[in-house]
């Protein structure tokens, strides 16, 4: 019995420290996948949400963790909570679009990504996700256009000479996707 009480006290104080720490620092929800493994982030976000269940940023982060862990129904649940509170939440729309694409509901994924882009036309990632959904749907011309838009947005955000390894890797992903759909379009046109 004493060990159960001790375990609960440790849990309580850990959660309290986390809340105090993260409430005073707005960057809590900006933990990316390099900062902690998704399995750890899942636990941390769930604990945090026990105390602040309406934190939209953390709900979105948890939704993305579930998406990356392929726990798609749980991801849908978290993104749906956000969209119920804020139907025009860019991150939830984009995240739900990723989930719908993973569930092979490409029409809904495309619709969600397009809606997200209307809300934030400067985010290159939204165009990349839209391109991916269009590509999977077989709309290669539209996918190529979305990938081109992602590259334009990328170049505005990261002008030549910008040193950012993650950004450079992302740009290569966009370029590879664009090259692939361009090649597929060429092959189709030759048939």
Helices and strands as residue ranges (DSSP letters): H 2-24, G 28-30, H 38-51, H 56-68, H 72-85, H 90-102, H 106-119, H 124-137, H 140-157, H 165-190
